[in-house]
């Protein structure tokens, strides 16, 4: 009877350092900027710039802003949108944990959505610029 208690204590004694190592890697602080969070933030910013420029190009191609047809802005949005989408997708695909673990998962998803919006606005602006120009 004493042997199984001894085996259990010895087994837990060996498992305790492994559990301590795992607990160090579980989550980052809310304010810690990990490389994954930085990449996701940069991807979201690039996608957001593409979406804003695409929206301005769409408004310009409709004749609401100045006399430009919005072709140049549409092309810029069509370049920046996929960059944000792809980098955000890479961050999401390589994330090891869930939300709040410091892997940039939420920022990657935001970057993908904003990049997709930028692509759509750029495509609409380019189609409208071709039609009116």
Secondary structure, DSSP 8 states (H G I E B T S, - for coil): -HHHHHHHHHHHHHHHHHHHHHHHTS---TT---HHHHHHHHHHHHHHHHHHHHHHHHHHHTTSSSS--SHHHHHHHHHHHHHHHHHHHHHHHH--S-TTSSS-HHHHHHHHHHHHHHHHHHHHHHHHHHHH-
